């Protein structure tokens, strides 16, 4: 039966099983996910609003941060509500086309996140190594074009995932042991040969992830060399402090991302499935949750903007009363 008309064997829906082996704990697993999602939405939306309305934050570094926040909040919104429905209400069915759409947005947005982090590293490189040319290099049109290029790169490279996955025959069930529709998790449900999917997925990982990481490493190598050449210890501290938040964001994003990638490619059955899925979920939730906190704690200008926003009315009222 699988051999006949195998190309037309497309399921009407998939069943997402959540975290296999931990079904009894789904209700409790959902609590930290829900808490982190609320923090991510409030933190990132607040950061976008603050950057848009605070004139002191109208700088390239903060424009890239706003783009990162938008990418983060969109990424977790494409997956977390669906996860919570699985964990709390046992709503496991997802339409085939909706699953492909979720798969596309998850991978496209993670690619965008990687690209924005790379742009932020280049921004810090120019700011520290070529401070006199910073304002002429990172103009608003350049920032817009760079953001658009990262978006188009993600769309063009990830769009083939949907066609490669849709062409596969599905004659051995529609059960996906995951909390969201991931490219290889969906492809592995197929009864056909998904070798092309695996090879193309590896190529995309190299073109996006590895290329961006290489650019980030080169940028910070040049930054380190420039900072070491500075004579003043105060200048050392000031230069490194401008990069601390970005380095934290890179670590928060890359550690679970690399674990998920290598687990898919080389982990096989040596890594328990529930650990693999939990780390994959943290890959989508941890950066959106932590990035606003890290930048809020480490960036003085954002702290001042928050204080001004919270106390602005009171300060203006007190000045009025004094006058």
JOUR-V115829 format. One record per backbone hydrogen bond with DSSP energy under -1.0 kcal/mol. CO is the residue of the C=O (numbers start at 1). NH is the residue of the N-H. E is the energy in kcal/mol with one decimal. If there is no record, write none. Layout:
CO_NH_E, CO_NH_E
//
This chain:
5_8_-1.5, 6_9_-1.2, 8_10_-1.9, 9_170_-2.7, 12_96_-1.9, 14_94_-2.4, 15_176_-3.1, 19_22_-2.1, 22_25_-1.2, 23_26_-1.4, 25_29_-2.6, 26_30_-2.0, 29_33_-1.2, 30_34_-2.9, 31_35_-2.5, 32_36_-2.7, 33_37_-2.2, 34_38_-2.3, 35_39_-2.0, 36_40_-2.6, 37_41_-2.7, 38_42_-2.6, 39_43_-3.0, 40_44_-2.4, 41_45_-2.2, 42_46_-2.2, 43_47_-2.0, 44_48_-2.5, 45_49_-2.5, 46_50_-2.5, 47_51_-2.5, 48_52_-2.1, 49_53_-1.9, 50_54_-2.3, 54_57_-1.6, 55_58_-1.7, 57_59_-2.1, 59_63_-2.0, 60_64_-2.4, 61_65_-1.5, 62_66_-2.3, 63_67_-2.0, 64_68_-2.4, 65_69_-2.5, 66_70_-2.4, 67_71_-2.3, 68_72_-2.6, 69_73_-2.6, 70_74_-1.9, 71_75_-2.3, 72_76_-2.3, 73_77_-1.3, 74_78_-1.4, 76_80_-2.8, 79_83_-2.1, 80_84_-2.7, 81_85_-1.7, 82_86_-1.7, 83_87_-2.8, 84_88_-2.8, 85_89_-1.3, 85_91_-2.0, 90_92_-1.4, 92_16_-2.8, 94_14_-3.3, 95_99_-2.6, 96_100_-1.9, 97_101_-2.3, 98_102_-2.5, 99_103_-2.4, 100_104_-2.3, 101_105_-2.4, 102_106_-2.6, 103_107_-2.0, 104_108_-2.7, 105_109_-2.5, 106_110_-1.9, 107_111_-1.9, 108_112_-2.0, 109_113_-2.5, 110_114_-2.0, 111_115_-2.0, 112_116_-2.7, 113_117_-2.1, 114_118_-1.6, 115_119_-2.2, 116_120_-2.4, 117_121_-1.7, 118_122_-2.1, 119_123_-2.3, 120_124_-2.0, 121_125_-2.1, 122_126_-2.5, 123_127_-2.4, 124_128_-2.1, 125_129_-2.8, 126_130_-2.0, 130_133_-1.1, 133_137_-1.9, 134_138_-2.6, 137_139_-1.3, 139_143_-2.4, 140_144_-2.5, 141_145_-2.5, 142_146_-2.5, 143_147_-2.4, 144_148_-2.3, 145_149_-2.5, 146_150_-2.1, 147_151_-2.0, 148_152_-2.8, 149_153_-2.4, 150_154_-1.9, 151_155_-2.3, 152_156_-2.8, 153_157_-2.0, 154_158_-2.1, 155_159_-2.2, 158_161_-1.7, 159_162_-1.2, 160_164_-2.9, 161_165_-2.2, 162_166_-2.3, 163_167_-1.6, 169_191_-1.9, 174_15_-2.7, 176_17_-2.5, 176_178_-2.3, 178_18_-2.2, 182_186_-2.5, 183_187_-2.4, 184_188_-2.2, 186_189_-1.2, 187_190_-1.3, 194_198_-2.0, 195_199_-2.5, 196_200_-2.8, 197_201_-2.6, 198_202_-2.0, 199_203_-2.2, 200_204_-2.6, 201_205_-2.1, 202_206_-2.0, 203_207_-2.7, 204_208_-2.4, 205_210_-1.9, 206_211_-1.4, 208_212_-2.3, 209_213_-2.5, 210_214_-2.4, 211_215_-2.2, 212_216_-2.5, 213_217_-2.7, 214_218_-2.6, 215_219_-2.4, 216_220_-2.5, 217_221_-1.9, 218_222_-2.3, 219_223_-2.3, 220_224_-2.4, 221_225_-2.1, 222_226_-2.2, 223_227_-2.7, 224_228_-2.5, 225_229_-1.3, 227_230_-1.4, 232_236_-1.7, 233_237_-2.3, 234_238_-2.4, 235_239_-2.4, 236_240_-2.5, 237_241_-2.3, 238_242_-1.1, 240_243_-1.2, 243_247_-2.5, 244_248_-2.3, 245_249_-2.2, 246_250_-2.2, 247_251_-2.3, 248_252_-2.6, 249_253_-1.8, 250_254_-3.1, 251_255_-1.9, 253_257_-1.2, 254_258_-3.0, 255_259_-1.9, 256_260_-2.4, 257_261_-2.4, 258_262_-2.7, 259_263_-2.2, 260_264_-1.9, 261_265_-2.2, 262_266_-3.1, 262_267_-1.1, 267_270_-2.1, 272_276_-2.1, 273_277_-2.4, 274_278_-2.0, 275_279_-2.4, 276_280_-2.1, 277_281_-2.3, 278_282_-2.1, 279_283_-1.9, 281_285_-1.6, 282_286_-3.1, 285_289_-1.8, 286_290_-2.9, 287_291_-2.6, 290_294_-3.1, 291_295_-2.6, 292_296_-2.0, 293_297_-2.3, 294_298_-2.7, 295_299_-1.7, 299_303_-1.9, 300_304_-2.6, 301_305_-2.0, 302_306_-2.6, 303_307_-2.4, 304_308_-2.6, 305_309_-2.3, 306_310_-2.7, 307_311_-2.8, 308_312_-1.0, 311_315_-2.9, 312_316_-2.4, 313_317_-2.2, 314_318_-2.5, 315_319_-2.2, 316_320_-1.9, 317_321_-2.2, 318_322_-2.1, 319_323_-2.0
//
